[in-house]
Amino acid sequence: MKKLTTLYKIIAILILITLLTGCWDKREVDTLSIAVGFGLDIADGDDQIEMTAQMVKPSNISMPEKSSPQETCEAFWNASTVGEDTDKTIRLFNNKMSRDLYIADSQVIVIGQDLATRGIYQYLDYFLRDHESRLDVFLTVCEGKAKDIMSIKPQTESIPAMNIYDVLENGHLDMTSVSTRLIDFASALLSETTAPALPVIKVQSLGTQNAVVCDGTAVFQKDKLIGFLSEEDTKAYMWIKNQVSSGVVYVQMPAGKADYEIVNSKTKVGIHCDKSGKITVKVNITGNGILSSQIGTEDFSQPPAVIKIEKAVNENIKNSILESVQKTQQMHADIFGFGDLLNQKFPNVYDKLKSDWSSAYQKITLDISVNMKTRGSGRMMKPALTKKE
Amino acid sequence: MKLDNETITGGQLTFAIGAFILGSSLLTSFVLSVSAQDSWLMVLISTLISFLIYWMYIVLSQKFPGKDLIEINDEVFGSIVGKIISLFYLYFFFSLAALNTKDVGNFVSGYVLPESPGPVVLVMFVFICAWAVRKGVSTMLRYGFLFTIMSVLFLGFSIIFLIKDMHFGNFLPFLHLPIATYLQSINIITIIPFCEIVVFFMIFPHIDQPKKLKKSVLFGLLIGATMLFLIIARDTAVLGNTTNILSMPSYESVRIINISNVITRTEILFAIAFLVLLFFKISIIYYAIVITLARIFKLRTYRPIVYVTGIIIIVYALITFDSPMENAFWGSNVAPIFSSLFEVLLPLITLIIAQIRGFQKPKEAVAR
């Protein structure tokens, strides 16, 4: 009997040894090529895309460029392939490189402007389906070719894709860039009325160096790019979407100008539909801000002056929202998701209007109320430069 | 005649039922793809309906204290018809085990280990279940508490981490789908996670105080239903309209967790939790199959047939569906009807016939 148990134990150990050591899905870090970003461009061929994958060279990340100037030791390299669709193109990388492409760590997908005009869903489907890719990767449209913008070497970061990610995130904090994850884009596509909006990046010369900066918003109809919105309109989008957490509003005062820094804000959007079928969107913004700088000599330390500046800020925000909504109404693109809001609150009205939403969207009126409260005026009560009497 | 002398407490049964129901938490897409943003309400309604069905199970079980489903069938229908009905149940239990094992396979090969061959994953998984079944029912159920607490913690953390991604507008429009979809959805939730509890008929006789049965079973349903409700509400709030197109919403929503790039990519922990819960669920179904077999063939102990049964489960799981899509279609459209035959209709008939033939709750059990 005792012999038998020993035999069982030996068999069990043998089975475990054979089953637990080998693993089909083992992927060692040194056999992977970690992609941090993808660029999608239109290729010269008729229906083909050019995909740029940006991969890190881990050994070079912490190494400063101390060696001779000829020797490049960038922490990344870009590879491009041309193919019919994303899946085929991504497989081409695996065919041609010594390491497998690992896409779970990708931070951004940059889409070239030309490709965006042609429609991008078919190229993003792979990223939505693949088990490795993540739904929270950032999407952005770039001026010109994605391939080019991804090879602009940033000054402070070592990897362009990470830099783009940081630029987008910083821009989001500064109200200059919307932030659209892959899942947000898919969600907008699934909606019958909402038009997706992606941030735009471009190359701009900052002094001596070229750098990537954000530049407004790209507006889509379904998955096709139809137009751009300026930075000012991006702010309006963020106000309505309740995404503003900080940023600056510039106001024109009777005497001089003032910069009003938003500390926090909250937007509530409601929708109203009266019997005649007129749809009114109610936007209610509340928040706090600081007087961060001023041009001119006006004294804002007195309560009436503070009320005056708050009023000016409120008007400014209100007008910029109104203007931007009008612009999107002309573009027939409901980027704010008012259609979904109508569906949520008045599903019966929505059912009647959804087939011709773009004309219904144009008739929407807005009722905006902004109420910012000043929390302080920085370290100064009054400007140092006093008014000359 | 008892196959083993193990006893379980009412509390263990409660948590076992809770964890058993949670074993289906990966499969919320069956419901979410049908009733979308109103699914949370359907969970509540289904819970009420399940209360009635559970009540029926309890009444039936208490009429025959210390007897499991197969013995009840023998008594109510006579040994020949009873055996035939027991064979139906046996088939049903096998299909339950195979479907759930298939879900493990789909999940692991779809999300965690895409290149590993399916059979290897299933063999290892069912082997562990077999090991649990051989340890006996009380050992198995003791872990119900641990697993329930584990899932409460995981769910709690995931909800806290996801609060910033939740949009409560996603629950609207409220009740704006055709009535038929709601009926289908209620049917799915009642039959798939809740009333699969019919396998516990093989465990009820082990309870140490039969009087506590009602309380512990219904309380178990309450735990399971509350958690399922929270999971579905979380997924709807986080994923919005994309819940309808994702194949595993509850996994996708935890993948979104990102607290300023520090707490992020935690989904593999949740994957382990899902697998642990499925392990618990399959073990219990497995145990029910083995006991059913032992009863039908009048064995003195069930242990020798554990591994054989496991092999049958693996093979059955491997051949059931050609693709996960077929599996999802079955889950949303066929299973709710098919399973209700065994989970609702057969127990109801048994109960009615038992009533007609005059089986009463034994007096001594009432007095005790």
Boltz contact constraints between the chains, C-beta under 6 A:
constraints:
  - contact:
      token1: [A, 24]
      token2: [B, 115]
      max_distance: 6.0
  - contact:
      token1: [A, 24]
      token2: [B, 116]
      max_distance: 6.0
  - contact:
      token1: [A, 25]
      token2: [B, 113]
      max_distance: 6.0
  - contact:
      token1: [A, 25]
      token2: [B, 115]
      max_distance: 6.0
  - contact:
      token1: [A, 25]
      token2: [B, 116]
      max_distance: 6.0
  - contact:
      token1: [A, 131]
      token2: [B, 111]
      max_distance: 6.0
  - contact:
      token1: [A, 131]
      token2: [B, 114]
      max_distance: 6.0
  - contact:
      token1: [A, 136]
      token2: [B, 256]
      max_distance: 6.0
  - contact:
      token1: [A, 136]
      token2: [B, 258]
      max_distance: 6.0
  - contact:
      token1: [A, 186]
      token2: [B, 242]
      max_distance: 6.0
  - contact:
      token1: [A, 187]
      token2: [B, 240]
      max_distance: 6.0
  - contact:
      token1: [A, 187]
      token2: [B, 241]
      max_distance: 6.0
  - contact:
      token1: [A, 187]
      token2: [B, 242]
      max_distance: 6.0
  - contact:
      token1: [A, 190]
      token2: [B, 241]
      max_distance: 6.0
  - contact:
      token1: [A, 343]
      token2: [B, 173]
      max_distance: 6.0
  - contact:
      token1: [A, 344]
      token2: [B, 169]
      max_distance: 6.0
  - contact:
      token1: [A, 344]
      token2: [B, 172]
      max_distance: 6.0
  - contact:
      token1: [A, 344]
      token2: [B, 173]
      max_distance: 6.0
  - contact:
      token1: [A, 347]
      token2: [B, 173]
      max_distance: 6.0
  - contact:
      token1: [A, 347]
      token2: [B, 176]
      max_distance: 6.0
